[in-house]
């Protein structure tokens, strides 16, 4: 298969810690200079760029002279707070050499999960790009406990793609791309140049390859590829240690591994948001009849088929839908709160008003606000 470069205008570039720092955890300005030089050439070619940068904790380690990454959450958060400021200072200094303005954008999962915050994020990102400013995105590790545990900027970068309507995500790492096996232990491993579709075979090839500085391995990159491809955009993994690895994506060298976005599911914006960018606030358990209606016939969820409600959630929040065997079968936006559902579950829709003394909807989760889970989801 051939790489399709036509129509690519907006690019998200994610650079990992190993591409910014040495093994002692110290930021190497030469590496950042080399990265920004390539970005400047892409800008000259009229591409719009968003940069997702790891390295805050590593920069904090370097500032304090630490040789090993600490294991406790408070220590990691402190290092992130120290390192993020130093990292942005370096980015600003080097971008200024090319007369390019940059801006810091710190996020956590809630900025994608909450629709209002997502809209605000989208508007801010588009405004920055309209002004010709490079947004430099990172997780807000100094505050977000859950995010710092995951430490997964590959996924963060993938979630940024639909926000800015990017056509491509480039993951700059310390490996040439996806191999048929772990190249560190298997000398016969072969580099895969083109992946048409992310399936179980591709996931198996990912193994658990990771570097000492970063916390994301090849498996997280494959998951990121699935997220991006399902939006209809491309993803490329390149080795930041190789000369002009980013620029060589666009020439005859065809560097890295290309994950084809044209073969993805091409979900619409709402389905993609529900599948990948929301975290469920609770769970609705349904009987076998309702499960079949949802999975096979793509029907809305009626109160009659609900047998249990777990956790506390409000009207309008995203919930998981499970069958009686405990398997997650769907995810959707609830029209009623958990307390209200407890009152109306097992009843006909025509009884809702007499029970709650109001009725805005006949269904608990509408089919248009629901995604059926097929095993390939993030949330």
Secondary structure by P-SEA (a helix, b strand, c coil): cccccccccbbbbbbcccccccccccccaaaaaaaaaaaaaaaaabbbbbbbbccaaaaaaaaaccccccccaaaaaaaaaaaaaaaaaaaaaaaaaacbbbbbbbbcaaaaacaaaaaaaaaaaaaaaaacccccccccccccaaaaaaccaaaaaaaacccccccbbbbbcccccccccccccccccccccccccccaaaaaaccccccccccccaaaaaaaaaaaaaacbbbbbbbcccccccccccccccccbbbbccccccccaaaaaacccccccbbbbbcaaaaaaaacccccccccccccccccccccbbbbbbcccccccccccccccaaaaaaccccccccccccccccccccccccccbbbbcccccc
